[in-house]
Amino acid sequence: MESSPQFAARMKRVTPSDIMELLKTAGAGSYISFASGLPDPALFPVDELRLASDHVLSTDGGAALQYGPAEGYPPLREWIAKRLNNRGLRVKEKNILITNGSQQALDLAARVYLNDGDAVCIENPTYLAALQIFDSCAAEYRTVSQDDDGMIVDDVERSLSTDCKLLFALPNFQNPTGRTLSAERRKQLAAILDRSGTVLLEDDAYHDLCYDGPTLPPISSLTTIADTLYSSTFSKSIAPGLRVGYLCGPEHVISRLTQLKQIADLHTGSLTQRIVHWYVTEYDLDAQIEKLRAVYRSKRDVMLSALARSMPESVRWTRPAGGMFLWMTLPESIDGRALLGDAMSQGVMFVPGSGFHQNQQGSNTIRLNFVSAPADQIVSGISILAKLIKSRC
């Protein structure tokens, strides 16, 4: 990696994203891609967004193309606050900051809390781009294990009893594993946070993509004392290209985050915020979400069936109740990065699992996206992967 003596010391920990590098490669060739975090573009509400754009520009074009408040478009913030109250969060417009996707929400939250060397408690594995954010803040890590019910709460309590400044959690259909934190563990975790005073950064980007079982309450809705920041996005329910997400938290924290937002980019686009607001107020967002759920549930089931038919017994994988990803564990003798090279030579892409680990463990794990590819390509791609894996077992 190129460096310079003029770069800040923290740049030593700023590294390329495996996922973004694979996306560039995918764009230059023809692949069955299980690698990306891309939603299915066939499900974007293009016609409705065209009408929304026309309406906004014809009725409010001056403001839509002008600078706006750093906190975000007030009617959209108010709509989000009402939506989050339905999830059990007791918030108002003043508790909402509009961001450029939930990725910026995580970045701003990390910068407002973390000094160089501060410890962050994370699941292992966890969201790759969050690791990049925490690395750029020169954070240290306390890792906790997972099982099928999500992060193991006893591990969290031990970590928070040391010197952790922040707990980062993805309770719903976690990226990369697809696991969901159980209802009982959410309650236990909220109590631990209240006792320890540790700040919670809860990433709920996949909240709407629930295919099985009830929608569980955010951890943030269960705490009574601890400061909590809750982030989500319209990228998964409407379209990621709009780059509209949000961060919810105590008013005094949102105020400081807003100041950082001003430094970063002044504000999220005035036009796209208004398009999103018009869409969610004039169209049926819940109907759009139900359409996504139906299609993605079917694709998940196609992938799970293909895996069950073709993979050797030594391979294990998660069975997500929602989201976009499942996690595969290969025999220890198989390296995910080496497998990727052979898979790409046969037109299939995925993300090796080691990049989702803070310590680059998990060399025998991979992440598979089940929503991007058409169903027939899912079947073909899994068949190719299974043959490559069997040849290594």
C-alpha positions as CSV (number, residue, x, y, z in Angstrom):
1,M,0.0,0.0,0.0
2,E,1.3,3.4,-0.9
3,S,2.3,5.7,1.9
4,S,4.0,9.1,2.5
5,P,5.9,10.6,5.4
6,Q,3.5,13.5,5.2
7,F,0.4,11.3,5.9
8,A,-1.1,11.2,9.4
9,A,0.0,8.2,11.5
10,R,-3.6,6.9,11.6
11,M,-3.5,6.4,7.8
12,K,-1.4,3.3,8.4
13,R,-4.6,1.6,9.5
14,V,-6.7,2.9,6.6
15,T,-6.9,0.0,4.1
16,P,-8.9,-0.8,1.0
17,S,-12.3,-2.6,1.4
18,D,-12.3,-6.1,0.0
19,I,-15.9,-5.5,-1.1
20,M,-15.3,-2.3,-3.0
21,E,-12.3,-3.8,-4.7
22,L,-14.4,-6.8,-5.8
23,L,-17.2,-4.4,-7.0
24,K,-14.6,-2.8,-9.3
25,T,-13.6,-6.1,-10.6
26,A,-17.2,-7.3,-11.1
27,G,-17.9,-4.1,-13.2
28,A,-15.1,-5.1,-15.6
29,G,-16.4,-8.6,-16.3
30,S,-19.3,-11.0,-16.3
31,Y,-19.7,-12.7,-12.9
32,I,-22.4,-14.4,-10.8
33,S,-21.8,-12.1,-7.8
34,F,-22.5,-13.2,-4.3
35,A,-20.0,-10.6,-3.2
36,S,-21.7,-7.2,-3.0
37,G,-24.1,-5.7,-0.6
38,L,-26.1,-4.5,-3.5
39,P,-29.9,-4.7,-3.4
40,D,-31.7,-6.1,-6.5
41,P,-32.0,-3.1,-8.9
42,A,-35.1,-4.7,-10.5
43,L,-37.0,-3.8,-7.3
44,F,-36.1,-0.1,-7.2
45,P,-39.3,2.1,-7.4
46,V,-38.0,3.9,-10.5
47,D,-41.3,5.2,-11.8
48,E,-42.4,6.5,-8.4
49,L,-39.0,8.2,-7.8
50,R,-39.2,9.9,-11.2
51,L,-42.6,11.3,-10.2
52,A,-41.3,12.3,-6.9
53,S,-38.3,14.1,-8.5
54,D,-40.6,15.9,-11.0
55,H,-43.0,17.0,-8.2
56,V,-40.2,18.3,-5.9
57,L,-38.5,20.2,-8.7
58,S,-41.7,21.7,-10.0
59,T,-43.1,22.7,-6.6
60,D,-40.0,23.4,-4.5
61,G,-37.2,23.5,-6.9
62,G,-35.4,26.5,-5.5
63,A,-35.1,25.0,-2.0
64,A,-34.4,21.5,-3.4
65,L,-31.4,22.8,-5.2
66,Q,-30.1,25.1,-2.5
67,Y,-28.0,24.6,0.6
68,G,-30.0,23.3,3.6
69,P,-29.7,22.8,7.3
70,A,-27.0,20.4,8.5
71,E,-29.6,18.5,10.7
72,G,-31.6,17.7,7.6
73,Y,-34.9,18.5,6.0
74,P,-37.3,19.1,8.9
75,P,-40.4,17.2,7.5
76,L,-38.3,14.2,6.8
77,R,-36.8,14.2,10.3
78,E,-40.3,14.5,11.8
79,W,-41.5,11.5,9.7
80,I,-38.5,9.4,10.8
81,A,-39.1,10.3,14.4
82,K,-42.7,9.1,14.2
83,R,-41.6,5.9,12.4
84,L,-39.0,5.2,15.2
85,N,-41.6,5.7,17.9
86,N,-43.5,2.8,16.3
87,R,-40.3,0.8,17.0
88,G,-40.4,1.7,20.6
89,L,-37.9,4.6,20.5
90,R,-39.1,7.7,22.4
91,V,-37.8,10.4,20.1
92,K,-38.7,13.6,18.4
93,E,-37.5,15.5,15.4
94,K,-34.7,17.1,17.4
95,N,-33.3,13.6,18.0
96,I,-32.8,12.9,14.3
97,L,-29.8,13.8,12.1
98,I,-30.0,13.0,8.4
99,T,-26.8,11.5,7.0
100,N,-25.3,10.4,3.7
101,G,-26.4,6.8,4.2
102,S,-25.9,4.9,7.5
103,Q,-22.2,4.6,6.7
104,Q,-21.8,8.3,7.4
105,A,-23.8,7.9,10.6
106,L,-21.4,5.3,11.9
107,D,-18.4,7.5,10.9
108,L,-19.7,10.6,12.7
109,A,-20.6,8.6,15.8
110,A,-17.1,7.1,16.0
111,R,-15.5,10.5,15.6
112,V,-17.6,12.2,18.3
113,Y,-16.7,9.6,20.9
114,L,-13.4,8.0,20.2
115,N,-9.9,9.2,21.1
116,D,-6.9,7.4,19.7
117,G,-6.5,4.2,21.7
118,D,-10.1,4.0,23.0
119,A,-11.6,0.5,23.1
120,V,-14.6,-0.5,21.1
121,C,-16.5,-3.7,21.8
122,I,-17.4,-5.5,18.6
123,E,-18.8,-8.8,17.5
124,N,-16.3,-11.1,15.8
125,P,-16.9,-11.1,12.8
126,T,-18.5,-7.7,12.3
127,Y,-19.3,-5.2,9.5
128,L,-16.2,-4.6,7.5
129,A,-16.8,-0.9,6.9
130,A,-17.3,-0.3,10.6
131,L,-13.9,-1.8,11.2
132,Q,-12.5,0.6,8.7
133,I,-14.1,3.5,10.5
134,F,-12.8,2.4,13.9
135,D,-9.3,1.8,12.5
136,S,-9.3,5.3,11.0
137,C,-10.0,6.6,14.6
138,A,-7.1,4.5,15.9
139,A,-9.4,2.5,18.1
140,E,-8.5,-0.7,20.1
141,Y,-10.9,-3.6,20.1
142,R,-12.6,-5.9,22.6
143,T,-14.2,-8.8,20.6
144,V,-17.1,-10.9,21.6
145,S,-18.2,-14.2,20.2
146,Q,-21.5,-15.2,18.5
147,D,-23.7,-18.1,18.3
148,D,-27.1,-18.6,16.5
149,D,-28.7,-16.2,18.9
150,G,-26.3,-13.4,18.2
151,M,-23.5,-11.9,20.3
152,I,-22.9,-13.8,23.6
153,V,-23.9,-11.4,26.3
154,D,-21.5,-12.8,29.0
155,D,-18.6,-11.9,26.7
156,V,-20.1,-8.4,26.3
157,E,-20.3,-7.9,30.1
158,R,-16.7,-9.0,30.6
159,S,-15.6,-6.6,27.9
160,L,-17.6,-3.6,29.2
161,S,-16.2,-4.2,32.7
162,T,-12.8,-3.2,31.4
163,D,-12.3,0.1,29.6
164,C,-14.7,0.0,26.6
165,K,-15.9,3.4,25.4
166,L,-18.4,2.1,22.8
167,L,-20.3,-1.0,21.9
168,F,-21.1,-1.5,18.3
169,A,-24.0,-3.9,17.5
170,L,-25.9,-5.1,14.5
171,P,-28.8,-6.9,16.1
172,N,-30.9,-7.7,13.1
173,F,-29.6,-10.0,10.3
174,Q,-26.1,-9.1,11.0
175,N,-23.7,-8.2,8.3
176,P,-21.8,-10.5,7.6
177,T,-23.4,-13.5,9.3
178,G,-27.1,-12.9,8.9
179,R,-27.6,-13.8,12.6
180,T,-30.2,-12.0,14.8
181,L,-29.8,-11.1,18.5
182,S,-32.5,-12.9,20.4
183,A,-35.2,-11.0,22.3
184,E,-33.9,-12.2,25.7
185,R,-30.4,-11.2,24.9
186,R,-31.5,-7.7,23.9
187,K,-33.0,-7.2,27.3
188,Q,-29.9,-8.6,29.0
189,L,-27.7,-6.3,26.9
190,A,-29.7,-3.2,27.6
191,A,-29.4,-3.9,31.4
192,I,-25.6,-4.4,31.0
193,L,-25.4,-1.1,29.2
194,D,-27.4,0.7,31.8
195,R,-25.1,-0.7,34.5
196,S,-21.8,0.1,32.8
197,G,-22.7,3.4,31.2
198,T,-21.1,2.3,27.9
199,V,-22.4,4.1,24.8
200,L,-24.3,1.9,22.3
201,L,-24.0,2.4,18.6
202,E,-26.7,0.3,17.1
203,D,-26.7,-0.3,13.3
204,D,-30.1,-1.4,12.1
205,A,-29.7,-1.0,8.4
206,Y,-31.6,-4.2,7.6
207,H,-34.5,-3.7,10.0
208,D,-37.1,-3.8,7.2
209,L,-35.8,-6.9,5.5
210,C,-37.4,-9.4,7.9
211,Y,-38.6,-12.7,6.4
212,D,-39.4,-15.0,9.3
213,G,-40.8,-14.4,12.8
214,P,-41.6,-11.2,14.6
215,T,-39.8,-7.9,14.3
216,L,-37.8,-7.5,17.5
217,P,-37.4,-4.2,19.4
218,P,-34.2,-2.2,19.0
219,I,-31.7,-2.5,21.9
220,S,-31.9,1.3,22.1
221,S,-35.6,1.1,23.0
222,L,-34.9,-1.1,26.0
223,T,-32.2,1.0,27.8
224,T,-33.2,3.5,30.5
225,I,-29.9,5.2,31.4
226,A,-27.2,4.5,28.8
227,D,-26.6,6.9,25.9
228,T,-27.6,5.1,22.7
229,L,-27.2,6.0,19.1
230,Y,-29.4,4.2,16.6
231,S,-28.7,4.4,12.8
232,S,-30.6,3.2,9.8
233,T,-31.1,4.0,6.2
234,F,-33.4,4.2,3.2
235,S,-30.8,2.4,1.1
236,K,-32.3,-1.1,1.6
237,S,-36.0,-0.1,1.5
238,I,-36.0,2.5,-1.4
239,A,-32.6,2.8,-3.2
240,P,-28.9,3.2,-2.1
241,G,-28.1,5.7,-4.7
242,L,-30.2,8.3,-2.9
243,R,-27.6,8.2,-0.1
244,V,-30.2,9.1,2.6
245,G,-29.7,7.6,6.1
246,Y,-30.2,8.8,9.6
247,L,-28.8,8.8,13.1
248,C,-31.0,9.0,16.2
249,G,-29.8,9.9,19.7
250,P,-30.0,12.3,22.7
251,E,-30.4,15.9,21.7
252,H,-27.1,17.0,23.2
253,V,-25.2,14.3,21.2
254,I,-27.1,15.1,18.0
255,S,-26.1,18.7,18.4
256,R,-22.4,17.8,18.5
257,L,-22.8,15.3,15.6
258,T,-24.4,18.0,13.6
259,Q,-21.3,20.2,14.0
260,L,-19.2,17.3,12.7
261,K,-21.6,16.9,9.8
262,Q,-21.1,20.5,8.9
263,I,-17.4,20.0,8.7
264,A,-17.7,16.8,6.7
265,D,-20.1,17.9,4.0
266,L,-22.4,20.7,5.2
267,H,-25.6,18.6,4.8
268,T,-27.1,15.7,2.9
269,G,-28.5,16.6,-0.5
270,S,-31.5,18.9,-0.3
271,L,-33.0,17.3,-3.4
272,T,-32.7,13.7,-2.4
273,Q,-34.1,14.3,1.1
274,R,-37.2,15.9,-0.4
275,I,-37.6,13.1,-2.9
276,V,-37.4,10.5,-0.1
277,H,-39.9,12.5,2.0
278,W,-42.4,12.8,-0.9
279,Y,-42.0,9.1,-1.6
280,V,-42.7,8.0,2.0
281,T,-45.6,10.3,2.4
282,E,-47.3,9.9,-1.0
283,Y,-46.6,6.3,-1.7
284,D,-47.0,3.2,0.5
285,L,-43.5,2.4,1.8
286,D,-44.7,-0.6,3.7
287,A,-46.1,-2.1,0.4
288,Q,-42.6,-1.6,-1.1
289,I,-41.0,-3.3,1.9
290,E,-43.5,-6.2,1.6
291,K,-42.5,-6.6,-2.1
292,L,-38.8,-6.7,-1.2
293,R,-39.5,-9.2,1.6
294,A,-41.3,-11.5,-0.7
295,V,-38.7,-11.5,-3.4
296,Y,-35.7,-11.7,-1.1
297,R,-37.3,-14.4,1.0
298,S,-37.7,-16.5,-2.1
299,K,-34.1,-15.9,-3.2
300,R,-32.8,-16.8,0.3
301,D,-34.8,-20.0,0.1
302,V,-33.3,-20.8,-3.3
303,M,-29.8,-20.4,-2.0
304,L,-30.4,-22.4,1.1
305,S,-32.0,-25.2,-0.9
306,A,-29.0,-25.1,-3.4
307,L,-26.6,-25.3,-0.5
308,A,-28.4,-28.2,1.1
309,R,-28.3,-30.1,-2.2
310,S,-24.8,-29.6,-3.2
311,M,-22.4,-28.8,-0.3
312,P,-20.4,-31.5,1.5
313,E,-21.3,-32.3,5.1
314,S,-18.1,-30.6,6.3
315,V,-19.5,-27.2,5.3
316,R,-21.8,-25.2,7.6
317,W,-23.8,-22.0,7.0
318,T,-26.2,-19.7,8.8
319,R,-29.9,-19.6,8.0
320,P,-30.8,-15.9,8.3
321,A,-34.3,-14.8,9.2
322,G,-33.8,-11.6,7.1
323,G,-31.3,-9.3,5.6
324,M,-29.1,-9.9,2.6
325,F,-26.3,-12.3,3.7
326,L,-25.5,-15.7,5.0
327,W,-22.2,-16.9,6.4
328,M,-20.4,-20.1,5.4
329,T,-17.8,-21.9,7.4
330,L,-15.5,-24.2,5.4
331,P,-13.2,-27.0,6.6
332,E,-10.1,-25.4,8.2
333,S,-7.9,-26.6,5.4
334,I,-9.7,-24.4,2.9
335,D,-8.7,-20.7,2.6
336,G,-11.4,-18.4,1.5
337,R,-9.1,-16.1,-0.4
338,A,-7.5,-18.9,-2.4
339,L,-11.0,-20.3,-3.1
340,L,-12.1,-16.9,-4.4
341,G,-9.4,-16.8,-7.1
342,D,-10.5,-20.2,-8.4
343,A,-14.2,-19.2,-8.2
344,M,-13.6,-16.0,-10.1
345,S,-11.8,-18.0,-12.9
346,Q,-15.2,-19.8,-13.3
347,G,-17.3,-16.6,-13.1
348,V,-18.4,-16.6,-9.4
349,M,-17.6,-14.0,-6.8
350,F,-18.0,-13.8,-3.0
351,V,-16.3,-12.1,-0.1
352,P,-13.7,-13.9,1.9
353,G,-14.5,-13.9,5.6
354,S,-11.1,-12.8,7.1
355,G,-11.8,-9.1,6.3
356,F,-14.8,-9.1,8.7
357,H,-12.5,-10.1,11.6
358,Q,-10.6,-7.5,13.5
359,N,-7.6,-9.9,13.7
360,Q,-7.9,-11.3,10.2
361,Q,-9.0,-14.7,11.6
362,G,-11.7,-16.7,9.9
363,S,-9.6,-17.6,6.8
364,N,-12.0,-20.5,6.3
365,T,-15.1,-18.4,6.1
366,I,-16.9,-16.6,3.3
367,R,-19.9,-14.3,3.0
368,L,-22.6,-14.8,0.4
369,N,-25.2,-12.3,-0.7
370,F,-28.5,-14.0,-1.7
371,V,-30.5,-10.9,-3.0
372,S,-28.5,-9.5,-5.9
373,A,-28.3,-12.4,-8.4
374,P,-31.3,-13.9,-10.2
375,A,-32.6,-17.2,-8.8
376,D,-31.2,-19.2,-11.8
377,Q,-27.7,-17.7,-11.3
378,I,-27.9,-18.5,-7.5
379,V,-28.4,-22.1,-8.4
380,S,-25.6,-22.1,-11.0
381,G,-23.2,-20.2,-8.8
382,I,-23.7,-22.4,-5.7
383,S,-23.1,-25.5,-7.9
384,I,-19.8,-24.1,-9.1
385,L,-18.8,-23.3,-5.5
386,A,-19.7,-26.7,-4.3
387,K,-17.6,-28.4,-6.9
388,L,-14.6,-26.3,-6.0
389,I,-15.1,-26.9,-2.3
390,K,-15.5,-30.7,-2.8
391,S,-12.3,-30.8,-4.8
392,R,-10.5,-29.4,-1.7
393,C,-12.1,-31.6,1.0
